[in-house]
């Protein structure tokens, strides 16, 4: 699935850069446990905008996966 997603992004003429597992997020869960996550891809568009891409289908995300995707979205929203 990751290969297919990156191939689609690579064919987008507005994408000028792609990075695989571009950064790590670290935080503490509600129970105090340390949690980390690296999104699958980051793509930069020629207009300066960017997208963070997670490749796991929603139907295959368990509770811990959903928490990681939600944390990634919160970080993306905070950064802009």
Biopython code that builds the backbone (N, CA, C, O; Angstrom):
import numpy as np
from Bio.PDB.StructureBuilder import StructureBuilder

atoms = [
    (1, "UNK", "N", (0.809, -1.185, 0.000)),
    (1, "UNK", "CA", (0.000, 0.000, 0.000)),
    (1, "UNK", "C", (0.867, 1.269, 0.000)),
    (1, "UNK", "O", (0.555, 2.238, -0.693)),
    (2, "UNK", "N", (1.947, 1.256, 0.775)),
    (2, "UNK", "CA", (2.823, 2.427, 0.802)),
    (2, "UNK", "C", (3.432, 2.679, -0.575)),
    (2, "UNK", "O", (3.518, 3.822, -1.022)),
    (3, "UNK", "N", (3.851, 1.611, -1.240)),
    (3, "UNK", "CA", (4.437, 1.767, -2.574)),
    (3, "UNK", "C", (3.440, 2.398, -3.533)),
    (3, "UNK", "O", (3.789, 3.308, -4.285)),
    (4, "UNK", "N", (2.204, 1.922, -3.511)),
    (4, "UNK", "CA", (1.183, 2.461, -4.402)),
    (4, "UNK", "C", (0.920, 3.930, -4.117)),
    (4, "UNK", "O", (0.770, 4.731, -5.040)),
    (5, "UNK", "N", (0.865, 4.285, -2.831)),
    (5, "UNK", "CA", (0.605, 5.684, -2.462)),
    (5, "UNK", "C", (1.731, 6.597, -2.923)),
    (5, "UNK", "O", (1.475, 7.669, -3.472)),
    (6, "UNK", "N", (2.975, 6.183, -2.706)),
    (6, "UNK", "CA", (4.087, 7.046, -3.106)),
    (6, "UNK", "C", (4.175, 7.160, -4.625)),
    (6, "UNK", "O", (4.578, 8.201, -5.144)),
    (7, "UNK", "N", (3.804, 6.104, -5.339)),
    (7, "UNK", "CA", (3.795, 6.194, -6.803)),
    (7, "UNK", "C", (2.752, 7.205, -7.274)),
    (7, "UNK", "O", (3.012, 7.976, -8.197)),
    (8, "UNK", "N", (1.578, 7.209, -6.650)),
    (8, "UNK", "CA", (0.554, 8.196, -7.006)),
    (8, "UNK", "C", (1.039, 9.619, -6.736)),
    (8, "UNK", "O", (0.856, 10.516, -7.559)),
    (9, "UNK", "N", (1.652, 9.807, -5.583)),
    (9, "UNK", "CA", (2.154, 11.141, -5.232)),
    (9, "UNK", "C", (3.251, 11.557, -6.202)),
    (9, "UNK", "O", (3.311, 12.716, -6.613)),
    (10, "UNK", "N", (4.117, 10.622, -6.568)),
    (10, "UNK", "CA", (5.218, 10.929, -7.480)),
    (10, "UNK", "C", (4.717, 11.361, -8.855)),
    (10, "UNK", "O", (5.376, 12.155, -9.526)),
    (11, "UNK", "N", (3.577, 10.857, -9.281)),
    (11, "UNK", "CA", (3.031, 11.237, -10.582)),
    (11, "UNK", "C", (2.286, 12.564, -10.555)),
    (11, "UNK", "O", (1.916, 13.080, -11.609)),
    (12, "UNK", "N", (2.062, 13.123, -9.381)),
    (12, "UNK", "CA", (1.386, 14.420, -9.271)),
    (12, "UNK", "C", (2.362, 15.504, -9.718)),
    (12, "UNK", "O", (3.407, 15.675, -9.091)),
    (13, "UNK", "N", (2.050, 16.242, -10.787)),
    (13, "UNK", "CA", (2.998, 17.235, -11.298)),
    (13, "UNK", "C", (3.219, 18.414, -10.352)),
    (13, "UNK", "O", (4.173, 19.170, -10.532)),
    (14, "UNK", "N", (2.363, 18.584, -9.356)),
    (14, "UNK", "CA", (2.553, 19.685, -8.410)),
    (14, "UNK", "C", (3.464, 19.316, -7.251)),
    (14, "UNK", "O", (3.860, 20.193, -6.483)),
    (15, "UNK", "N", (3.803, 18.047, -7.107)),
    (15, "UNK", "CA", (4.670, 17.603, -6.008)),
    (15, "UNK", "C", (6.126, 17.783, -6.421)),
    (15, "UNK", "O", (6.566, 17.281, -7.455)),
    (16, "UNK", "N", (6.868, 18.521, -5.577)),
    (16, "UNK", "CA", (8.278, 18.798, -5.878)),
    (16, "UNK", "C", (9.230, 18.062, -4.947)),
    (16, "UNK", "O", (10.442, 18.081, -5.159)),
    (17, "UNK", "N", (8.696, 17.415, -3.922)),
    (17, "UNK", "CA", (9.551, 16.662, -3.005)),
    (17, "UNK", "C", (8.748, 15.666, -2.189)),
    (17, "UNK", "O", (7.612, 15.932, -1.798)),
    (18, "UNK", "N", (9.355, 14.517, -1.938)),
    (18, "UNK", "CA", (8.723, 13.467, -1.144)),
    (18, "UNK", "C", (9.759, 12.937, -0.154)),
    (18, "UNK", "O", (10.924, 12.739, -0.501)),
    (19, "UNK", "N", (9.319, 12.713, 1.076)),
    (19, "UNK", "CA", (10.195, 12.138, 2.084)),
    (19, "UNK", "C", (9.469, 10.979, 2.759)),
    (19, "UNK", "O", (8.297, 11.096, 3.116)),
    (20, "UNK", "N", (10.167, 9.868, 2.930)),
    (20, "UNK", "CA", (9.609, 8.697, 3.602)),
    (20, "UNK", "C", (9.923, 8.771, 5.086)),
    (20, "UNK", "O", (11.049, 9.095, 5.464)),
    (21, "UNK", "N", (8.948, 8.478, 5.925)),
    (21, "UNK", "CA", (9.057, 8.597, 7.380)),
    (21, "UNK", "C", (9.846, 9.860, 7.746)),
    (21, "UNK", "O", (10.951, 9.789, 8.285)),
    (22, "UNK", "N", (9.252, 11.007, 7.440)),
    (22, "UNK", "CA", (9.967, 12.277, 7.510)),
    (22, "UNK", "C", (10.271, 12.799, 8.908)),
    (22, "UNK", "O", (11.182, 13.611, 9.071)),
    (23, "UNK", "N", (9.536, 12.359, 9.912)),
    (23, "UNK", "CA", (9.771, 12.837, 11.274)),
    (23, "UNK", "C", (9.102, 11.884, 12.257)),
    (23, "UNK", "O", (8.264, 11.062, 11.887)),
    (24, "UNK", "N", (9.492, 12.018, 13.501)),
    (24, "UNK", "CA", (8.881, 11.232, 14.581)),
    (24, "UNK", "C", (8.144, 12.167, 15.514)),
    (24, "UNK", "O", (8.615, 13.264, 15.812)),
    (25, "UNK", "N", (6.993, 11.730, 15.971)),
    (25, "UNK", "CA", (6.245, 12.435, 17.011)),
    (25, "UNK", "C", (6.352, 11.611, 18.287)),
    (25, "UNK", "O", (6.252, 10.384, 18.246)),
    (26, "UNK", "N", (6.554, 12.273, 19.410)),
    (26, "UNK", "CA", (6.628, 11.614, 20.710)),
    (26, "UNK", "C", (5.676, 12.312, 21.656)),
    (26, "UNK", "O", (5.637, 13.541, 21.696)),
    (27, "UNK", "N", (4.905, 11.549, 22.422)),
    (27, "UNK", "CA", (3.995, 12.120, 23.411)),
    (27, "UNK", "C", (3.683, 11.064, 24.461)),
    (27, "UNK", "O", (4.089, 9.908, 24.340)),
    (28, "UNK", "N", (2.960, 11.476, 25.485)),
    (28, "UNK", "CA", (2.533, 10.555, 26.538)),
    (28, "UNK", "C", (1.048, 10.285, 26.388)),
    (28, "UNK", "O", (0.254, 11.206, 26.200)),
    (29, "UNK", "N", (0.678, 9.006, 26.473)),
    (29, "UNK", "CA", (-0.734, 8.624, 26.427)),
    (29, "UNK", "C", (-1.392, 9.026, 27.746)),
    (29, "UNK", "O", (-0.710, 9.409, 28.697)),
    (30, "UNK", "N", (-2.710, 8.938, 27.794)),
    (30, "UNK", "CA", (-3.460, 9.308, 28.996)),
    (30, "UNK", "C", (-2.994, 8.519, 30.214)),
    (30, "UNK", "O", (-3.054, 9.016, 31.339)),
    (31, "UNK", "N", (-2.529, 7.292, 29.994)),
    (31, "UNK", "CA", (-2.045, 6.467, 31.104)),
    (31, "UNK", "C", (-0.589, 6.736, 31.453)),
    (31, "UNK", "O", (-0.023, 6.060, 32.312)),
    (32, "UNK", "N", (0.024, 7.721, 30.793)),
    (32, "UNK", "CA", (1.413, 8.090, 31.053)),
    (32, "UNK", "C", (2.438, 7.323, 30.238)),
    (32, "UNK", "O", (3.632, 7.616, 30.310)),
    (33, "UNK", "N", (1.992, 6.353, 29.471)),
    (33, "UNK", "CA", (2.893, 5.555, 28.648)),
    (33, "UNK", "C", (3.457, 6.384, 27.493)),
    (33, "UNK", "O", (2.733, 7.161, 26.872)),
    (34, "UNK", "N", (4.741, 6.218, 27.210)),
    (34, "UNK", "CA", (5.368, 6.919, 26.087)),
    (34, "UNK", "C", (4.864, 6.321, 24.778)),
    (34, "UNK", "O", (4.773, 5.102, 24.630)),
    (35, "UNK", "N", (4.541, 7.194, 23.838)),
    (35, "UNK", "CA", (4.033, 6.786, 22.527)),
    (35, "UNK", "C", (4.837, 7.527, 21.463)),
    (35, "UNK", "O", (5.245, 8.671, 21.667)),
    (36, "UNK", "N", (5.060, 6.868, 20.325)),
    (36, "UNK", "CA", (5.742, 7.525, 19.206)),
    (36, "UNK", "C", (5.112, 7.069, 17.901)),
    (36, "UNK", "O", (4.474, 6.019, 17.826)),
    (37, "UNK", "N", (5.309, 7.891, 16.874)),
    (37, "UNK", "CA", (4.771, 7.557, 15.546)),
    (37, "UNK", "C", (5.535, 8.326, 14.484)),
    (37, "UNK", "O", (5.864, 9.499, 14.664)),
    (38, "UNK", "N", (5.816, 7.653, 13.371)),
    (38, "UNK", "CA", (6.412, 8.289, 12.199)),
    (38, "UNK", "C", (5.424, 8.133, 11.051)),
    (38, "UNK", "O", (5.131, 7.007, 10.649)),
    (39, "UNK", "N", (4.900, 9.239, 10.508)),
    (39, "UNK", "CA", (4.011, 9.138, 9.340)),
    (39, "UNK", "C", (4.763, 8.488, 8.181)),
    (39, "UNK", "O", (5.994, 8.480, 8.145)),
    (40, "UNK", "N", (3.999, 7.944, 7.239)),
    (40, "UNK", "CA", (4.627, 7.240, 6.120)),
    (40, "UNK", "C", (5.342, 8.177, 5.151)),
    (40, "UNK", "O", (6.463, 7.895, 4.727)),
    (41, "UNK", "N", (4.705, 9.276, 4.804)),
    (41, "UNK", "CA", (5.299, 10.196, 3.815)),
    (41, "UNK", "C", (4.958, 11.641, 4.120)),
    (41, "UNK", "O", (3.978, 11.948, 4.797)),
    (42, "UNK", "N", (5.803, 12.517, 3.594)),
    (42, "UNK", "CA", (5.576, 13.961, 3.580)),
    (42, "UNK", "C", (5.813, 14.387, 2.142)),
    (42, "UNK", "O", (6.823, 14.015, 1.544)),
    (43, "UNK", "N", (4.905, 15.154, 1.587)),
    (43, "UNK", "CA", (5.078, 15.637, 0.210)),
    (43, "UNK", "C", (4.917, 17.158, 0.180)),
    (43, "UNK", "O", (3.991, 17.708, 0.775)),
    (44, "UNK", "N", (5.829, 17.820, -0.518)),
    (44, "UNK", "CA", (5.795, 19.280, -0.676)),
    (44, "UNK", "C", (5.300, 19.589, -2.077)),
    (44, "UNK", "O", (5.752, 18.988, -3.052)),
    (45, "UNK", "N", (4.365, 20.535, -2.175)),
    (45, "UNK", "CA", (3.837, 20.968, -3.469)),
    (45, "UNK", "C", (4.581, 22.210, -3.951)),
    (45, "UNK", "O", (5.209, 22.913, -3.161)),
    (46, "UNK", "N", (4.504, 22.469, -5.241)),
    (46, "UNK", "CA", (5.218, 23.604, -5.823)),
    (46, "UNK", "C", (4.714, 24.951, -5.328)),
    (46, "UNK", "O", (5.402, 25.956, -5.498)),
    (47, "UNK", "N", (3.530, 25.001, -4.719)),
    (47, "UNK", "CA", (3.030, 26.265, -4.178)),
    (47, "UNK", "C", (3.421, 26.465, -2.713)),
    (47, "UNK", "O", (2.986, 27.425, -2.077)),
    (48, "UNK", "N", (4.248, 25.549, -2.175)),
    (48, "UNK", "CA", (4.717, 25.657, -0.798)),
    (48, "UNK", "C", (3.881, 24.886, 0.212)),
    (48, "UNK", "O", (4.307, 24.707, 1.353)),
    (49, "UNK", "N", (2.703, 24.429, -0.184)),
    (49, "UNK", "CA", (1.887, 23.647, 0.732)),
    (49, "UNK", "C", (2.462, 22.236, 0.841)),
    (49, "UNK", "O", (3.299, 21.825, 0.037)),
    (50, "UNK", "N", (2.002, 21.514, 1.841)),
    (50, "UNK", "CA", (2.520, 20.167, 2.056)),
    (50, "UNK", "C", (1.409, 19.266, 2.561)),
    (50, "UNK", "O", (0.353, 19.729, 2.993)),
    (51, "UNK", "N", (1.672, 17.965, 2.495)),
    (51, "UNK", "CA", (0.724, 16.976, 2.994)),
    (51, "UNK", "C", (1.502, 15.890, 3.729)),
    (51, "UNK", "O", (2.561, 15.451, 3.280)),
    (52, "UNK", "N", (0.955, 15.468, 4.868)),
    (52, "UNK", "CA", (1.494, 14.342, 5.625)),
    (52, "UNK", "C", (0.593, 13.154, 5.317)),
    (52, "UNK", "O", (-0.629, 13.252, 5.424)),
    (53, "UNK", "N", (1.194, 12.036, 4.937)),
    (53, "UNK", "CA", (0.424, 10.894, 4.450)),
    (53, "UNK", "C", (0.637, 9.673, 5.343)),
    (53, "UNK", "O", (1.767, 9.256, 5.598)),
    (54, "UNK", "N", (-0.473, 9.117, 5.806)),
    (54, "UNK", "CA", (-0.466, 7.835, 6.497)),
    (54, "UNK", "C", (-1.151, 6.826, 5.593)),
    (54, "UNK", "O", (-2.219, 7.112, 5.052)),
    (55, "UNK", "N", (-0.568, 5.671, 5.423)),
    (55, "UNK", "CA", (-1.062, 4.724, 4.415)),
    (55, "UNK", "C", (-1.953, 3.612, 4.948)),
    (55, "UNK", "O", (-2.527, 2.871, 4.150)),
    (56, "UNK", "N", (-2.091, 3.466, 6.242)),
    (56, "UNK", "CA", (-2.918, 2.367, 6.757)),
    (56, "UNK", "C", (-4.392, 2.687, 6.541)),
    (56, "UNK", "O", (-4.863, 3.745, 6.959)),
    (57, "UNK", "N", (-5.124, 1.785, 5.892)),
    (57, "UNK", "CA", (-6.554, 2.017, 5.652)),
    (57, "UNK", "C", (-7.322, 2.128, 6.979)),
    (57, "UNK", "O", (-6.985, 1.463, 7.958)),
    (58, "UNK", "N", (-8.334, 2.959, 6.994)),
    (58, "UNK", "CA", (-9.121, 3.185, 8.213)),
    (58, "UNK", "C", (-9.678, 1.895, 8.785)),
    (58, "UNK", "O", (-9.724, 1.731, 10.005)),
    (59, "UNK", "N", (-10.098, 0.985, 7.934)),
    (59, "UNK", "CA", (-10.688, -0.259, 8.433)),
    (59, "UNK", "C", (-9.662, -1.192, 9.079)),
    (59, "UNK", "O", (-10.037, -2.168, 9.730)),
    (60, "UNK", "N", (-8.381, -0.900, 8.904)),
    (60, "UNK", "CA", (-7.321, -1.716, 9.515)),
    (60, "UNK", "C", (-6.667, -1.013, 10.691)),
    (60, "UNK", "O", (-5.635, -1.472, 11.182)),
    (61, "UNK", "N", (-7.238, 0.083, 11.153)),
    (61, "UNK", "CA", (-6.682, 0.832, 12.281)),
    (61, "UNK", "C", (-7.360, 0.416, 13.583)),
    (61, "UNK", "O", (-8.572, 0.557, 13.743)),
    (62, "UNK", "N", (-6.561, -0.094, 14.499)),
    (62, "UNK", "CA", (-7.056, -0.399, 15.829)),
    (62, "UNK", "C", (-7.047, 0.849, 16.695)),
    (62, "UNK", "O", (-6.685, 1.922, 16.211)),
    (63, "UNK", "N", (-7.433, 0.742, 17.956)),
    (63, "UNK", "CA", (-7.471, 1.908, 18.838)),
    (63, "UNK", "C", (-6.120, 2.625, 18.970)),
    (63, "UNK", "O", (-6.065, 3.855, 18.955)),
    (64, "UNK", "N", (-5.039, 1.859, 19.098)),
    (64, "UNK", "CA", (-3.724, 2.513, 19.219)),
    (64, "UNK", "C", (-3.338, 3.213, 17.923)),
    (64, "UNK", "O", (-2.767, 4.303, 17.947)),
    (65, "UNK", "N", (-3.652, 2.583, 16.786)),
    (65, "UNK", "CA", (-3.370, 3.217, 15.491)),
    (65, "UNK", "C", (-4.171, 4.503, 15.344)),
    (65, "UNK", "O", (-3.634, 5.525, 14.918)),
    (66, "UNK", "N", (-5.436, 4.456, 15.691)),
    (66, "UNK", "CA", (-6.276, 5.660, 15.580)),
    (66, "UNK", "C", (-5.717, 6.791, 16.434)),
    (66, "UNK", "O", (-5.700, 7.945, 16.006)),
    (67, "UNK", "N", (-5.261, 6.465, 17.633)),
    (67, "UNK", "CA", (-4.671, 7.486, 18.504)),
    (67, "UNK", "C", (-3.442, 8.108, 17.851)),
    (67, "UNK", "O", (-3.230, 9.317, 17.946)),
    (68, "UNK", "N", (-2.639, 7.291, 17.195)),
    (68, "UNK", "CA", (-1.440, 7.810, 16.527)),
    (68, "UNK", "C", (-1.802, 8.699, 15.341)),
    (68, "UNK", "O", (-1.190, 9.748, 15.144)),
    (69, "UNK", "N", (-2.788, 8.289, 14.556)),
    (69, "UNK", "CA", (-3.212, 9.113, 13.424)),
    (69, "UNK", "C", (-3.843, 10.417, 13.910)),
    (69, "UNK", "O", (-3.642, 11.466, 13.297)),
    (70, "UNK", "N", (-4.597, 10.363, 14.995)),
    (70, "UNK", "CA", (-5.193, 11.581, 15.556)),
    (70, "UNK", "C", (-4.112, 12.524, 16.075)),
    (70, "UNK", "O", (-4.212, 13.737, 15.893)),
    (71, "UNK", "N", (-3.082, 11.980, 16.717)),
    (71, "UNK", "CA", (-1.977, 12.816, 17.202)),
    (71, "UNK", "C", (-1.224, 13.449, 16.041)),
    (71, "UNK", "O", (-0.814, 14.607, 16.121)),
    (72, "UNK", "N", (-1.041, 12.694, 14.966)),
    (72, "UNK", "CA", (-0.379, 13.242, 13.781)),
    (72, "UNK", "C", (-1.197, 14.379, 13.193)),
    (72, "UNK", "O", (-0.642, 15.411, 12.816)),
    (73, "UNK", "N", (-2.503, 14.204, 13.112)),
    (73, "UNK", "CA", (-3.379, 15.260, 12.590)),
    (73, "UNK", "C", (-3.345, 16.488, 13.487)),
    (73, "UNK", "O", (-3.327, 17.614, 12.989)),
    (74, "UNK", "N", (-3.335, 16.293, 14.795)),
    (74, "UNK", "CA", (-3.273, 17.432, 15.729)),
    (74, "UNK", "C", (-1.958, 18.203, 15.549)),
    (74, "UNK", "O", (-1.947, 19.434, 15.554)),
    (75, "UNK", "N", (-0.855, 17.465, 15.391)),
    (75, "UNK", "CA", (0.441, 18.135, 15.170)),
    (75, "UNK", "C", (0.446, 18.883, 13.848)),
    (75, "UNK", "O", (0.955, 20.000, 13.758)),
    (76, "UNK", "N", (-0.125, 18.260, 12.820)),
    (76, "UNK", "CA", (-0.192, 18.927, 11.507)),
    (76, "UNK", "C", (-1.007, 20.193, 11.593)),
    (76, "UNK", "O", (-0.614, 21.218, 11.036)),
    (77, "UNK", "N", (-2.140, 20.148, 12.279)),
    (77, "UNK", "CA", (-3.001, 21.323, 12.417)),
    (77, "UNK", "C", (-2.292, 22.433, 13.194)),
    (77, "UNK", "O", (-2.453, 23.613, 12.882)),
    (78, "UNK", "N", (-1.515, 22.057, 14.196)),
    (78, "UNK", "CA", (-0.810, 23.055, 14.994)),
    (78, "UNK", "C", (0.289, 23.752, 14.192)),
    (78, "UNK", "O", (0.493, 24.960, 14.317)),
    (79, "UNK", "N", (0.990, 22.977, 13.372)),
    (79, "UNK", "CA", (2.073, 23.542, 12.568)),
    (79, "UNK", "C", (1.527, 24.304, 11.363)),
    (79, "UNK", "O", (2.068, 25.335, 10.965)),
    (80, "UNK", "N", (0.443, 23.775, 10.791)),
    (80, "UNK", "CA", (-0.169, 24.457, 9.647)),
    (80, "UNK", "C", (0.143, 23.858, 8.359)),
    (80, "UNK", "O", (-0.315, 24.345, 7.325)),
]
sb = StructureBuilder()
sb.init_structure("model")
sb.init_model(0)
sb.init_chain("A")
sb.init_seg("    ")
for serial, (resi, resn, name, xyz) in enumerate(atoms, 1):
    if name == "N":
        sb.init_residue(resn, " ", resi, " ")
    sb.init_atom(name, np.array(xyz, "f"), 0.0, 1.0, " ", f" {name:<3s}", serial, name[0])
structure = sb.get_structure()
